[in-house]
Structures are given as C-alpha cells and as structure tokens.
Amino acid sequence: MSNLRKVISEGKFAVTAEIVPPLSAAPEKLLAKAVPLRGLVDAVNVTDAAGARVTMSSTAAASILLNSGVEPVLQMTCRTRNRVAIEGDLIGNAALGINNVLVLTGDDPTTGDEPESVMVNDLNSQGVVAIAKRMRDEGVIPSGRNIEPAPDLFLGVADSPIDPKPDWQPKSLLDKAEAGANFVQTQFCFDVAPLRRYMEVLANFGLTEKLSFLIGVGPIASVRSARWMNENLYGVTVPDSIVERLEGAEDQKAEGKRICVEIIQQLQEVPGVAGVHIMAPNQDMEAIAAVISDSGIRAGR
C-alpha cells in the first residue's frame, strides 16, 4: 500500500504537492525542486509533459523521487499513448514501486513544443482507469493474459470544482468512480463557499464515500498572477475579493501565502474533503513549504 493510500484510508488530512520535471538529464535539477517538500507532504505529483512541453519523463522523474525518499504520484496522459503502451507503462511503473497514478487526458500538442505531434487518445481517462482497475483487481490485461504479480495501483483522476446549479449532476465523476478511480485531485479552489456546495452535491450522489477528494490550492504570487489565472486557466476563478486584497497588499507574495493558508484551514472543516493538493505558480517550492508550515498541516497527520 502506498503511503498516500494509507494516509487517506486512515482518515488523515492528506497533503500532496506538484512539480514539473526539468528539461534536463540531471537528476539533481529535479531533486532541487523536490527536497524542500520531503517530510512535509504525503506525496508529490510529477507532471507528464504539462502544456505539451517536453520534460524529463514522468516515469523517470517519479523513480528518482522514490529513490530519494519522496513518494511520487505519477501523472499519465492519454494524449501520446495507445493502450498497449498504457498497459506496459502501468506494469513497469508498479515494478519500480510507483503505485500512485493520476490519469489525465493531456494538453493539446498543438499548444506545445511539437505542434505537429499526433494526438493519440486511444483511450480516455475513464477507459484507462477501467483497464488499470482490472489489471490490479483481476491480474489480467484486456486480452485475458495474466499479470504475475498484478500491479498494486492507487488510481486518481482530475476534476474542476464548480458552483453547481440546482439541476447539476456530476456525470463525469460518477463514470470515473464506476470505472474504478480511488481519489480525485482538483483544479485550484480560491473560494470555499461554492466548494462547499459542490461537495454537498457530490455527497448526495454518494461520491464522497467512493472517492477521496484532494482540493487544489496554491499561493498566488501577485495580483498580476491572479488576473492571468482568471484569463488563462480553465476551470479557475480567483474572486474579485482576493484580487482586491492582493492589489492592496504591501507585500503581494506574502499576502498570497496568507490567503492560501486561510483557504486550507477552511477546507479542513468541509465535509468530504480528504486533503489538499498544493500547486505553486512558477514552481515556488519554498512558498509551498511556507504554506504547509503556517497552516499547521503536515504529512501523515
């Protein structure tokens, strides 16, 4: 059982963070990002060519982290893999001890380094989760061939919290839960009131019993960053009240960290929230470490 799975299963408030592997063949550059988080978080996500930009592979990065005492959550995108590659990667990752997997669609290649790349998408994220669950629970690949031993996988998916309308139904999450997902890491949340309503609807559909929700948070570095997020990040809304608060702050970076701490403290009181997933613009790991320290949360608590 992975540490992240153990923490969540014990009902502790889980803490994960996220790093983008470098465009480098030097492990030291990756570890320079991860070391400040060691002992502070339960696991660290390694992105899989986020923004369709080439980096060190997520599998290599996750293996380096694991061997350095940092449990990884490996992000796996459907964008560049067919089902043969996906099945082989899941088995190979498990053989390396990488058991936490966050399955994502992946960003459109036309926005990244190689715009002429082929968008594979042989399976969507729900399809990958369903195959991975069968591989784990039944010890077979879809063709029926046995896997000996089967991979021990803790399967995650992504979602964007919304302020649900009266007739809204979480169809995508229901489908992913049915496919076999275990946990959810969400996009940034900067307003807890609609998040509470979102979690209430999920609870009404039984999803908070089937899935563990890690809510995305992060220290906003400046009012300029807040406005950029509003304009460029799908599913993210930084409320006017926070924009105004940052704008009026003498030290905007420090204020952004204070706001993040306040949100984390509020999220600990929201029913159905199993933890937080902390992301920082510009990969400011020191800001993440400061937020964890100031909010009183810590790995394994």
Backbone as a ProteinNet text record, in pm:
[ID]
protein_1_A
[PRIMARY]
MSNLRKVISEGKFAVTAEIVPPLSAAPEKLLAKAVPLRGLVDAVNVTDAAGARVTMSSTAAASILLNSGVEPVLQMTCRTRNRVAIEGDLIGNAALGINNVLVLTGDDPTTGDEPESVMVNDLNSQGVVAIAKRMRDEGVIPSGRNIEPAPDLFLGVADSPIDPKPDWQPKSLLDKAEAGANFVQTQFCFDVAPLRRYMEVLANFGLTEKLSFLIGVGPIASVRSARWMNENLYGVTVPDSIVERLEGAEDQKAEGKRICVEIIQQLQEVPGVAGVHIMAPNQDMEAIAAVISDSGIRAGR
[TERTIARY]
84.5	0	88.2	58.9	136.6	109.4	203.2	185.2	62.4	42.2	-73.9	-203.3	-210	-329.9	-351.5	-243.3	-251.7	-302.7	-247.9	-289.7	-438.3	-482.5	-623.5	-712.6	-671.1	-753.8	-767.5	-670	-675.5	-753	-805.6	-885.9	-805.3	-676.5	-593	-606.9	-573.1	-583.6	-459.9	-477.7	-364.5	-312.7	-183	-118.3	-31.7	-64.8	19.4	60.2	169.3	216.7	246.5	297.7	318.4	444.3	523.3	639.8	640.9	698.5	718.6	862.4	885.3	1023	1096.7	1227.5	1303.7	1328.8	1364.3	1412.3	1562.3	1593.7	1731.9	1749.2	1871.1	1905.6	1977.9	1977.5	2045.1	1944	1952.4	1860.2	1865.7	1981.8	1997.9	1901.8	1870.6	1779.5	1637.3	1599.2	1468.2	1465.2	1568.4	1571.3	1577.2	1634.5	1638.2	1497.6	1402.7	1263.6	1196.1	1230.7	1158.1	1206.4	1336.1	1392.3	1323.4	1289.2	1220.7	1086.9	1029.5	899	909.5	1029.9	1046.6	1011.8	922.7	878.1	762	730.4	620	491.3	503.4	385.9	381.6	263.4	246.5	289.8	283.2	327.2	342.4	420.5	446	411.3	321	289.4	405.7	430.9	522.9	441.3	443.4	359.4	413.5	324.9	357.6	349.1	461.7	467.8	351.6	337.8	230.6	241.6	125.2	124.4	181.6	193.8	253.3	396.3	464	603.8	691.8	799.1	887.3	961.7	963.9	1043	1102.5	1179.6	1216.2	1087.2	1089.3	966.5	914.2	782.2	722.9	764.2	780.9	824.6	965.4	1057.3	1194	1196	1121.2	1118.2	1060.4	952.1	890.1	985.1	1058.7	1153.9	1266.9	1316.2	1421.3	1371	1249.1	1192	1178.5	1124.1	1102.6	1233.8	1338.4	1468.4	1535.2	1476.8	1531.1	1442.4	1347.8	1264.2	1143.1	1102	982.4	883.6	767.1	669.8	607.4	607.2	550.3	405.2	336	211.8	245.2	243.8	280.9	160.7	175.9	69.6	89.4	-17.5	-14	-121.5	-80.5	-176.4	-211.2	-333.4	-379.8	-330.9	-283.4	-252.2	-155.3	-52	54.9	73.4	-24.9	-9.4	-130.5	-103.8	-212.9	-225.7	-322.2	-350	-237.9	-164	-50.6	54.9	86	184.5	135.3	6.9	-50.2	-40.1	-78.6	-74.3	69.1	162.1	302.2	358.3	320.9	369.2	315.1	188.7	131.4	204.8	234	306.4	449.3	515.2	651.7	663.9	571.8	573.9	558.3	465	445.4	570	639	762.3	869.1	864.7	958.4	913.7	793.5	740.4	656.1	620.8	539	393.8	318.5	182.7	72.7	102.9	3.4	4.7	-109	-117.7	-236.9	-211.4	-318.5	-336.3	-452.7	-478.1	-542.3	-484	-530.3	-542.4	-624.7	-633.6	-504.3	-452.8	-331.4	-364.5	-272.6	-294	-272.8	-341.3	-334	-189.9	-130.4	7.7	29.6	-74.6	-56.3	-18.5	-35.4	0	140.8	209.8	337.3	457.7	561.4	689.4	685	599	593.5	450.9	410.4	270.4	225	319.9	281	264.5	279.6	265.2	123.5	113.7	-15.8	-81.2	-207.8	-286.7	-340.7	-288.8	-326	-466	-481.2	-612.7	-683.5	-609	-669.1	-777	-750.8	-846.7	-861.1	-978	-990.8	-952.1	-951.5	-905.1	-991.1	-1120.5	-1209.5	-1173.8	-1143.2	-1105.6	-976.2	-879	-752.2	-774.7	-855.3	-883.3	-950.1	-1043.8	-1113.6	-1017.4	-926.6	-828.3	-733.2	-687.9	-594.7	-657.6	-785.3	-855.8	-860.8	-891.2	-897.3	-759.7	-656.7	-521.1	-486.1	-525.9	-495.9	-579.8	-710	-801.3	-812.1	-798.9	-813.6	-681.3	-578.1	-447.7	-440.5	-518.9	-517.1	-517.5	-465.1	-483.2	-609.7	-663.8	-792.3	-797.7	-684.4	-684.4	-704.4	-691.5	-707.2	-577	-462.7	-333.4	-311.6	-254.8	-232.6	-110.8	-120.5	-8	35.1	159.7	204.8	334	327.9	207.4	139.6	18.9	-56.9	-1.9	-15.4	31.2	-59.9	-0.1	-76.4	-92.6	-206.9	-226.4	-328.5	-298.2	-390.5	-423.9	-547.3	-583.3	-654	-600.9	-658.2	-704.5	-798	-848.7	-857.3	-884.3	-890.8	-1032.8	-1058.5	-1187.1	-1170.1	-1263.4	-1264.4	-1387.1	-1368.4	-1484.3	-1565.1	-1696.5	-1784	-1886.1	-1953.3	-2068	-2189.6	-2237.9	-2337.3	-2473.1	-2532.8	-2669.7	-2764.1	-2889.2	-2981.7	-2997.9	-2986.9	-3009.1	-2879.3	-2765.9	-2635.7	-2614.2	-2558.7	-2523	-2376.5	-2299.4	-2156.9	-2132.8	-2183.2	-2181.1	-2039.7	-1947	-1810.4	-1748.9	-1767	-1711.8	-1782.8	-1911.9	-1984.7	-1928.8	-1901.5	-1846.2	-1705.9	-1625.3	-1488.2	-1487.3	-1579	-1590.1	-1632.6	-1726.9	-1772	-1658.1	-1571.5	-1459.1	-1355.7	-1349.9	-1256.7	-1162.2	-1186.4	-1098.6	-1105.9	-994	-986.4	-983.3	-917.7	-905.9	-915.7	-941.5	-955.6	-866.1	-788.7	-717.4	-781.4	-817.8	-893.3	-805.8	-864.1	-806.1	-810.2	-742.8	-737.8	-876.8	-887.4	-1006.4	-965	-1025	-994.6	-1116.7	-1226.5	-1349.5	-1417.1	-1415.7	-1461.2	-1613.3	-1686.2	-1833.3	-1891.3	-1857.7	-1910	-1853.2	-1731.4	-1673.4	-1758.1	-1807.6	-1895.7	-2020.5	-2078.9	-2198.7	-2166.2	-2050.9	-2003.8	-1989.6	-1927.2	-1907.7	-2040.7	-2135	-2266.4	-2336.7	-2328.4	-2390.6	-2320.8	-2187.6	-2113.8	-2153.7	-2171.4	-2212.7	-2351.4	-2440.3	-2576.9	-2578.2	-2476.7	-2465.5	-2377.3	-2334.9	-2253.9	-2108.7	-2063.2	-1927	-1821.2	-1854.6	-1754.7	-1727.3	-1813.3	-1788	-1704.2	-1714.9	-1643.5	-1506.2	-1493.6	-1371.1	-1317.9	-1186.5	-1122.9	-1082	-1128.6	-1109.5	-997.5	-895.1	-785.1	-805.3	-834.7	-872.5	-748.6	-742.7	-628.9	-626.2	-512.2	-490.1	-351	-324.2	-189.8	-170.4	-46.8	-15.2	-1.5	-86.4	-81	29.6	120.3	239.3	211.8	108.2	83	-55.8	-100	-229.1	-221.7	-106.1	-88.2	-107.6	-52.3	-68.8	-215.8	-286.2	-428.1	-508.3	-480.9	-553.7	-519.4	-393.4	-353.2	-426.8	-437.9	-507.8	-654.2	-717.2	-857.4	-874.5	-775.8	-786.5	-739.5	-652.7	-585.6	-603.8	-644.7	-657	-802.4	-828.2	-963.6	-1012.1	-1134.3	-1195.8	-1150.1	-1071.8	-1019.2	-1080.9	-1129.1	-1180.2	-1118.6	-1045	-994.9	-1094.7	-1167.1	-1271.3	-1218.1	-1305.6	-1267.4	-1213.5	-1269.6	-1225.7	-1078.8	-1033.1	-892.8	-805.6	-852	-777.1	-757.6	-864	-855.4	-763.9	-770.5	-684.9	-536.7	-505.5	-368	-323.1	-413.5	-381	-347.7	-415.6	-393.9	-285	-221.3	-120.1	14.6	84.7	219.3	316.1	297.4	378.2	281.5	263.2	162.5	194.8	321.8	359.3	325.9	357.1	325.9	175.6	101.1	-44.4	-102.6	-45.8	-91.1	-73.2	35.6	57.4	-42.2	-70.7	-168.3	-306.6	-344.1	-474.1	-480.8	-373	-368.9	-382.7	-313.4	-322.4	-466.4	-532.9	-671	-763.4	-741.8	-825.5	-804.3	-680	-651.5	-719.4	-710.8	-773.6	-925.2	-985	-1129.4	-1164.5	-1080.5	-1108.8	-1106.1	-1028.6	-1022.7	-1156.9	-1244.6	-1375.6	-1487.4	-1453.9	-1557.2	-1578	-1698.4	-1725.4	-1692.9	-1627	-1594.3	-1458.1	-1393.2	-1259.1	-1156.9	-1079.4	-981.8	-842.2	-821.8	-690	-677.4	-555	-528.9	-415.4	-422.7	-317.6	-262.3	-138.9	-82.6	2.8	-33.9	40.6	84.8	201.2	251.6	290.4	241	287.4	438.4	500.2	646	723	653.8	721.1	797.7	733.3	794.2	776.3	871.9	861.6	875.9	952	966.2	833.8	755.9	624.3	531.3	538.1	456.3	495.9	626.4	673.4	626.7	630	586.5	437.3	358.7	213.9	183.5	252.6	231.5	264.9	377	419.5	320.4	277.6	190.3	47.6	5.5	-132.2	-145	-32.4	-36.7	-58.6	-70.1	-83.9	55.9	62.1	191.5	165	262.4	248.2	212.8	117.2	84.3	-0.4	-52.3	-131.6	-280.8
-119.6	0	124.9	217.7	341.4	423.7	512.5	599.1	687.2	741.7	827.3	750.3	630.9	549.1	520.2	494	464	585.4	702.6	825	850.5	837.1	861.3	755.9	630.7	523.6	536.2	598.6	619.1	744.8	815.5	934.2	1056.7	1055	1171.9	1273.2	1397.9	1503.5	1498.3	1449.2	1425.9	1556.3	1559.1	1675.9	1630.2	1676.5	1649.3	1781.2	1775.5	1893.2	1849.9	1943	1912.5	1981.7	1906.1	1966.2	1929.6	2017.6	1993.7	1947.3	1826.1	1780.9	1876.9	1888.3	1982.1	1926.7	2013.6	1971.5	1947.8	1835.9	1808.4	1659.2	1611	1473.3	1463.3	1571.5	1573.7	1552.1	1440.7	1417.8	1529.6	1591.6	1695.7	1811.5	1841.5	1953.2	1920.2	1795.8	1752.1	1753.2	1699	1687.5	1823.4	1921.6	2056.5	2110	2066.3	2105.7	2024.5	1897	1806.1	1808.8	1830.3	1820.8	1913.3	2038.9	2124.4	2069.1	1972.1	1916.5	1784.7	1728.2	1598	1606.9	1518.6	1518.4	1611	1699.4	1794.1	1746.7	1665.6	1620.7	1468.6	1415.7	1270.9	1215.6	1297	1255.4	1380.1	1364.2	1474.7	1429.8	1502.2	1475.4	1514.1	1430.5	1469.4	1475.8	1589.8	1611.3	1536	1510.4	1435	1529.3	1599	1694.7	1793.2	1859.5	1958.9	2067.4	2108.1	2208	2155.9	2021	1956.2	2003.3	2038.8	2081.4	1967.6	1942.9	1830.5	1853.1	1749.9	1749.7	1610	1592.6	1458.2	1377.3	1250.1	1170.2	1158.5	1148	1138.7	1009.6	900.9	775.9	788.6	844.5	862.3	954.6	1065.1	1160.5	1096.9	1019.5	954.4	853.7	780.2	682.8	750.8	861.6	936.8	987.8	1040	1088	973.7	861	747.6	700.6	695.4	651.6	755.7	875.4	982.1	1008.9	918.1	929.9	1018.2	1045.1	1126.7	1041	1013.2	929.9	1008	951.2	1022.8	985.3	1078.4	1049.3	1071.8	966.1	976.5	1018.9	1126.9	1167.6	1095.2	1034.7	962.4	1017.7	1068.8	1125.3	1025.8	1040.2	958	1013.6	1135.9	1212.2	1139.2	1078.4	1025.1	874.3	802.7	659.1	582.1	470.1	378.1	279.6	190.9	104.9	5.3	-34.9	-124.4	-54.4	69.8	146.7	174.3	206.9	237	116.6	-0.1	-120.5	-154.4	-143.5	-169.7	-70.2	56.9	159.2	137.2	99.5	75.3	-37.9	-143.8	-256.1	-216.5	-146.1	-104	-8.1	85.3	179.6	105.5	10.2	-66.1	-147	-198.1	-272.7	-184.3	-56.6	39.9	86.6	45.4	89.6	214.4	252.9	372.4	327	342.8	287.7	392.7	518.4	625.5	677.9	672.4	717.1	810.4	929.7	1024	1023	977.9	963.8	1091.5	1146.2	1271.5	1257.3	1342.8	1346	1397.8	1507.3	1569.7	1687.4	1782.6	1905.2	1880.9	1960.2	1950.7	1976.1	1884.4	1903.4	2029.6	2080.2	2199.2	2321.6	2314.7	2428.5	2417	2306.4	2281.5	2287.7	2210.4	2215.1	2153.5	2054.1	1980.3	1984.5	2098.7	2114.8	2017.9	1950.3	1854.2	1712.9	1699	1568	1512.8	1381	1314.5	1302.8	1339.2	1322.3	1179.7	1091.1	950.2	928	948.7	934.7	804.7	694.2	563.1	534.6	578.2	566.7	702.1	729.1	846.8	809.5	907.6	881.7	777.1	780.1	680.2	539.9	527.8	398.5	345.3	435.5	393.5	344	417.6	377.2	239.4	216.6	87.6	-27.3	-7.4	-111.2	-131.4	-20.3	-29.6	-101.4	-75.2	-143.5	-294.5	-331.5	-473.9	-538.1	-467.3	-519.4	-541.3	-447	-456.5	-564.1	-561.7	-647	-789.7	-806	-938.7	-997.8	-912.7	-961.9	-1002.3	-932.8	-963.1	-833.1	-840.2	-732	-762.2	-665.1	-687.6	-810.8	-852.6	-970.9	-1099	-1091	-1208.3	-1266.9	-1217.5	-1268.3	-1228	-1319.6	-1295.6	-1208.8	-1126.5	-1046	-1108.8	-1151	-1219.5	-1157.1	-1083.3	-1046	-924.3	-899.4	-783.8	-655.1	-541.7	-414.1	-364.5	-309	-253.3	-103.7	-63.3	73.1	148.7	275.3	367.7	472.8	472.3	540.1	672.5	776.9	910	968.8	1062.2	1137.8	1284.4	1369	1512.7	1565.2	1680.2	1747.1	1894.8	1974.8	2118.5	2150.5	2195.8	2230.8	2343.1	2333.1	2437.2	2474.5	2585.8	2621.6	2560.4	2446.7	2369.4	2437.5	2429	2474.2	2370.2	2408.5	2316.8	2181.1	2176.4	2050	1981.1	2032.7	1976.1	1836.3	1749.1	1614.6	1588.9	1528.9	1505.7	1381.4	1384.6	1265.1	1212.6	1303.4	1259.7	1187.7	1242.5	1179	1046.8	1042.5	917	808.2	844	746.9	703.2	798.3	764.7	680.1	708.7	626.1	484.5	473.1	341.4	264.8	339.6	276.1	222.6	281.4	229.8	329.9	460.2	561	555.6	589.8	591.2	731.5	824.5	959.8	1061.9	1186.2	1297.2	1411.5	1466.8	1591.6	1698.4	1810.8	1910.9	2027.3	2104	2232.1	2326.3	2440.8	2538.8	2576.2	2589.6	2643.8	2766.4	2880.5	3004.2	3062.2	2986.9	3032.5	2911	2906.4	2787	2773.7	2885.1	2877.3	2792.5	2818.4	2729.7	2588.6	2576.8	2443.3	2360.1	2425.1	2353.7	2302	2385.5	2343.2	2229	2237.7	2131.3	1999.3	2003.7	1882.8	1827.1	1914.2	1868.3	1787.7	1836.7	1764	1629	1630.1	1504.6	1404.3	1453.8	1365.9	1309.1	1391.4	1344.9	1231.5	1229.8	1123.9	1007.9	1014.5	907.3	908.5	1016.5	1017.4	1039	1108.7	1129.8	1001.8	901.4	771.1	683	707.6	624.7	682	814.7	881.9	971.6	984.4	1075.4	1201.6	1317.6	1443.1	1526.1	1553.7	1642.3	1771	1879	2004.9	2086.7	2133.3	2210.8	2350.3	2388.2	2521.1	2567.4	2694.6	2743.4	2887.8	2924.1	3063.5	3147.3	3248.2	3335.7	3439.1	3449.6	3532.7	3682.6	3721.6	3863.8	3883.5	4007.4	4035.6	4009.3	4032.3	4002.8	3853.8	3770.6	3626	3586.1	3649.3	3619.4	3650.2	3763	3800.6	3707.2	3666.2	3572.6	3440.3	3392.5	3266.9	3276.4	3388.5	3407.4	3401.8	3451.6	3461.4	3336.4	3256.7	3150.1	3008.6	2991.7	2857.1	2811.3	2707.7	2655	2607.1	2645.6	2599.9	2671.6	2778.8	2851.7	2990.7	3026.8	3161.5	3215.2	3324	3395.4	3507	3502.2	3601.3	3744	3838.4	3979.9	4018.2	3959.8	3994.8	3960.6	3849.9	3812.8	3900.9	3930.1	4019.8	4154.7	4206.9	4336.9	4329.4	4218.2	4202.5	4199	4128.5	4124.9	4263.2	4330.1	4460.8	4561.5	4549.8	4645.4	4606.9	4490.3	4443.1	4508.1	4536.9	4593.6	4488.1	4364	4251.7	4149	4151.5	4067.1	3918.1	3883	3741.6	3687.7	3765.2	3723.5	3715.2	3808.1	3806.8	3684.9	3648	3529.8	3403.6	3396.5	3281	3281.2	3398.9	3406.7	3362.1	3404.3	3365.3	3214	3153.9	3009.2	2936.9	2984.6	2925.2	2930.3	3044.6	3059.5	2961	2943.5	2851.1	2707.8	2669.2	2534	2510.1	2607.8	2592.1	2577.8	2650.7	2637.3	2501.4	2453.6	2326.4	2209.8	2221.1	2113.2	2092.7	2192.4	2183.9	2147.2	2126	2095.1	1944.1	1895	1751.2	1696.9	1582.9	1518.2	1551.7	1653.7	1690.3	1604.4	1527.5	1435.2	1495.4	1610.7	1672.8	1782.6	1830.2	1937	1897.1	1951.1	1934.2	2073.7	2098.5	2233.6	2251.4	2351	2385.9	2531.1	2561.2	2698.3	2749.9	2867.7	2928.3	2945	2920.8	2934.7	2836.4	2729	2621.9	2673.6	2757	2814.5	2716.6	2624	2520.1	2577.7	2683.4	2745.9	2805.1	2857.9	2912.1	2799.6	2684.6	2570.1	2525.5	2515.2	2473.9	2571.2	2700.9	2801.6	2790.2	2765.2	2750	2629.2	2519.6	2399.1	2427.2	2492.3	2523.1	2615.7	2721	2820.8	2768.8	2673.6	2623	2513.1	2460.8	2357.6	2217.1	2201.3	2067.6	2009.5	1879.2	1814.2	1669.1	1610.8	1472.8	1379.7	1290.7	1184.8	1224.7	1347.4	1391.4	1374.1
0	0	0	-91.1	-94.5	30.9	62.3	178.6	162.8	43.7	20.4	45	-5.9	14.6	163.1	235.1	377.7	455	426.6	494.8	473.5	348.4	316.5	381.7	376.6	433.4	584.3	649.5	794.2	833.1	733.6	760.8	798.5	769.6	796.3	682.4	710.9	610.5	521.7	400.1	310.5	250	224.8	166	49.3	-70.5	-186.5	-250.1	-323.5	-396.7	-539.7	-619.1	-760.7	-811.5	-888.6	-953.1	-1101.2	-1180.4	-1323.1	-1340.7	-1391.2	-1412.8	-1506.2	-1488.9	-1572.6	-1712.3	-1803.6	-1935	-1919.7	-1860.6	-1821.9	-1798.1	-1821.1	-1789.7	-1655.6	-1578.8	-1449.7	-1337.4	-1265.5	-1153.8	-1049.3	-1035.1	-933.3	-954.7	-1079.4	-1106	-1062.1	-1078.2	-1029.9	-877.6	-815.4	-669.7	-602.2	-669.5	-612.2	-589.8	-673.7	-655.9	-546.5	-538.9	-450.1	-306.3	-284.3	-149.9	-49.1	-84.9	13.1	61.3	-11.6	24	100.9	106.6	171.1	319.6	362.9	501.6	529.4	434.2	453.3	388.7	283.4	209.2	206.4	179.2	171.6	36.3	-66.3	-199.2	-286.7	-392.8	-485.5	-627	-692.1	-832.2	-923	-1023.8	-1130.4	-1258.8	-1323.4	-1441.2	-1561.8	-1656.9	-1777.9	-1897.9	-1923.4	-2034.4	-2028.3	-1913.8	-1896.2	-2002.4	-2053.6	-2159.3	-2289.7	-2300.4	-2417.6	-2440.5	-2331.6	-2337.2	-2286.9	-2360	-2330.3	-2199.1	-2115.5	-1992	-1974.3	-1869	-1826.4	-1812.4	-1850.7	-1845.5	-1703.7	-1691.9	-1559	-1488.9	-1563.4	-1501.3	-1444.7	-1522.9	-1474	-1353.3	-1361.8	-1250.5	-1125.5	-1141.7	-1026.6	-962.6	-1043.8	-991.4	-914.4	-966.4	-897.3	-762.9	-760.4	-634.4	-534.3	-579.3	-490.4	-427.8	-507.9	-458.7	-368.5	-363.9	-278.7	-157.9	-132.1	-13.3	-28.8	-151.7	-178	-256.1	-196.8	-267.9	-383.3	-503.9	-617.9	-647	-710.4	-782.4	-928.4	-1005	-1145.7	-1228	-1302.1	-1393.9	-1526.7	-1575.2	-1702.1	-1794.1	-1909.4	-2003.2	-2113.5	-2163.9	-2275.6	-2409.5	-2405.3	-2527.1	-2620	-2565.8	-2650.7	-2638.2	-2585.2	-2564.8	-2619	-2684.3	-2713.7	-2598.7	-2605.7	-2490	-2461.9	-2564.7	-2541.7	-2456.4	-2492.3	-2415.6	-2273.9	-2261.3	-2129.3	-2037.7	-2088.3	-2005.2	-1964.5	-2058.9	-2027.2	-1927.4	-1943	-1850.3	-1709.9	-1697.8	-1565.6	-1493.8	-1567.4	-1507.7	-1473.6	-1565.9	-1541.9	-1425.8	-1416.1	-1303.6	-1170.8	-1166.4	-1043.9	-1008.4	-1109.7	-1084.6	-1021.6	-1052	-993.4	-854.7	-812.5	-683.9	-692.5	-814.6	-836.6	-848.1	-741.1	-735.4	-746.5	-714	-725.8	-868.9	-936.4	-1076	-1092	-1143.3	-1176	-1327	-1373.2	-1516.4	-1569.4	-1675.9	-1734.9	-1886	-1945.2	-2091.3	-2151.4	-2097	-2150.6	-2238.5	-2242.9	-2320.3	-2469.7	-2548.4	-2694.3	-2741.4	-2819.1	-2864.9	-2946.8	-3010.9	-3094.7	-3013	-2880.4	-2794.8	-2738.1	-2767.6	-2702.8	-2794.9	-2758.6	-2829.4	-2968.3	-2985.4	-3112	-3167.7	-3225.5	-3267	-3375.4	-3442.4	-3545.7	-3489	-3358.2	-3295.1	-3313.1	-3318.4	-3331.9	-3193.6	-3186.2	-3064.1	-3065.6	-2979.1	-2984.7	-2927.9	-2796.3	-2732.1	-2771.4	-2768.6	-2794.7	-2690.1	-2566.3	-2456.9	-2390.1	-2332.6	-2248.4	-2105.5	-2017.5	-1881.4	-1811.3	-1836.1	-1776.9	-1825.4	-1953.8	-2009.7	-1951.5	-1930.1	-1869.8	-1727.2	-1651.1	-1512.9	-1511	-1601.3	-1603.5	-1631.7	-1727.4	-1757.8	-1640.3	-1579.9	-1467.7	-1348.9	-1325.2	-1215.4	-1241.1	-1363.6	-1394.9	-1382.5	-1426.4	-1413.9	-1266.9	-1182.2	-1039.3	-970.2	-993.4	-916.5	-969.9	-1102.4	-1161.8	-1209	-1214.9	-1257.4	-1402.6	-1488.5	-1631.9	-1711.8	-1833.8	-1929.2	-2008.6	-2084.4	-2151.7	-2241.2	-2297.1	-2383.4	-2304.9	-2170.5	-2086.6	-2036	-2084.9	-2038.1	-1892.6	-1816.2	-1674.2	-1648.7	-1544.7	-1496.3	-1364	-1354.7	-1233.9	-1181.6	-1067.5	-992.9	-1054.7	-1012.9	-1062.5	-1002.4	-1072.3	-1017.5	-905.7	-802	-690.1	-716.1	-768.2	-815.6	-731.3	-705	-638.9	-743.4	-793	-916.8	-892.2	-952.3	-936.4	-1068.3	-1057.6	-1171.7	-1131.8	-1228.1	-1203.1	-1220.4	-1157.8	-1175.1	-1143.5	-1189.7	-1159.5	-1075.1	-951.4	-868.2	-932.2	-921.6	-974.4	-867.7	-891.3	-808.5	-878.3	-828.8	-905.1	-913.9	-1031.3	-1048.9	-988.9	-962.2	-893.8	-961.1	-1094.3	-1165	-1206.3	-1157.3	-1199.4	-1143.9	-1229	-1186.4	-1222.3	-1132.4	-1156.9	-1242	-1366.4	-1450.1	-1473.4	-1501.9	-1531.2	-1411.4	-1291.5	-1172.7	-1141.7	-1165.6	-1145	-1236	-1361.3	-1456.3	-1414.3	-1368	-1327.4	-1200.3	-1110	-989.2	-1026.4	-1118.6	-1163.5	-1231.7	-1302.8	-1371.5	-1273.2	-1152.1	-1052.6	-992.3	-1012.8	-953.6	-801.5	-737.5	-591.2	-532.3	-602.4	-549.1	-660.8	-620.4	-714	-667.7	-759.3	-733.5	-821.7	-761.4	-836	-881.8	-971.8	-1012.6	-892.3	-904.3	-796	-744.4	-613.5	-548.2	-468.8	-499.5	-427.2	-357.4	-359.3	-294.7	-230.9	-99.5	-28.5	-28.3	-34.6	-29	-142.6	-269.1	-375.1	-366.5	-312.7	-295.3	-199.3	-94.1	-1.1	-72.9	-158.6	-232	-329	-392	-481.4	-405.3	-287.7	-208.5	-157.5	-127.7	-83	-192.4	-316	-426.9	-446.6	-442.3	-457.9	-349.7	-226.7	-116.6	-142.9	-196.9	-226.1	-328.5	-416	-516.1	-467.4	-341.6	-284.7	-324.6	-388.7	-440.8	-333.3	-225.8	-120.9	-43	-59.5	0.8	-91.3	-221.4	-319.1	-354.5	-349	-391.8	-280.8	-274.2	-178.2	-253	-204.9	-277.1	-215.2	-296.3	-258.7	-338.2	-267.4	-332.1	-366.7	-489.8	-536	-475.9	-421	-364.4	-405.4	-381.1	-412.1	-371.6	-336.9	-303.9	-430.9	-443.8	-560.6	-538.2	-633.1	-613.6	-622.7	-698.3	-719.8	-779.1	-781.2	-843.9	-993.9	-1051.3	-1194.5	-1220.6	-1132.9	-1145.7	-1130.7	-1037.5	-1016.7	-1143.2	-1203.8	-1326.1	-1441.3	-1448.7	-1553.9	-1536.6	-1414.1	-1388.5	-1429.9	-1400.8	-1439.8	-1591	-1661.9	-1807.5	-1881.1	-1818	-1892.4	-1838.6	-1714.8	-1659.4	-1660.9	-1738	-1749.5	-1612.9	-1579	-1455.7	-1330.7	-1345.3	-1229.5	-1223.3	-1104.3	-1080	-952.2	-966.1	-848.6	-819.8	-708	-680.9	-675.5	-705.9	-701	-563.8	-459.2	-324	-302.3	-358.8	-346.7	-435.4	-555.4	-644.1	-576.2	-517.4	-449.8	-327.1	-256.9	-138.8	-178.6	-286.3	-335	-384.2	-454.5	-510.6	-401.3	-287.3	-178.8	-81.8	-103.8	-9.3	-34.6	71.8	59.3	5	49.4	0.9	-56.9	-188.9	-252.6	-240.2	-248.5	-236.6	-97.3	5.3	142.4	163.1	102.9	115.3	45	-69.5	-140.3	-57.9	15.8	104	218.8	275.3	384.3	336.6	217.5	161.9	145.7	96.8	77.7	211.3	312.6	446.6	496.7	479.3	524.3	452.1	322.9	245.8	293.5	317.3	366	500.2	588.3	719.5	707.1	614.1	592.3	531.6	439.3	373.4	470.6	576.5	674.9	744.7	736.7	801.4	704.8	576.8	476.3	469.8	496.4	488.4	349	347	220.5	165.7	220	173.7	247.8	171.9	231.5	241.9	179.2	184.1	81.6	63.1	-33.2	-126.4	-246.8	-346.3	-374.4	-331.9	-335.8	-460	-539.8	-661.1	-650	-704.6	-695.3	-832.9	-870	-995.2	-993.1	-1108.5	-1121.9	-1034.6	-991.7	-917.7	-796.2	-717.2	-596.8	-480.7	-469.1	-366.8	-225.9	-212.4	-80.6	-34.9	-128.8	-93.7	-48.9	-115.8	-75.1	65.1	90.7	223.2	330.8	300.3	397.4	425.9	323.1	339.9	428.6	404.9	486.3	632.4	654.1	791	860.8	790.7	853.9	875.3	793.1	806.1	910.4	955.3	1058.3	1006.7	874.7	819.5	795.8	785	761.1	722.6	656.3	610.7	724.8	698.8	793.4	911.2	912.9	1027.5	1002.3
[MASK]
+++++++++++++++++++++++++++++++++++++++++++++++++++++++++++++++++++++++++++++++++++++++++++++++++++++++++++++++++++++++++++++++++++++++++++++++++++++++++++++++++++++++++++++++++++++++++++++++++++++++++++++++++++++++++++++++++++++++++++++++++++++++++++++++++++++++++++++++++++++++++++++++++++++++++++++

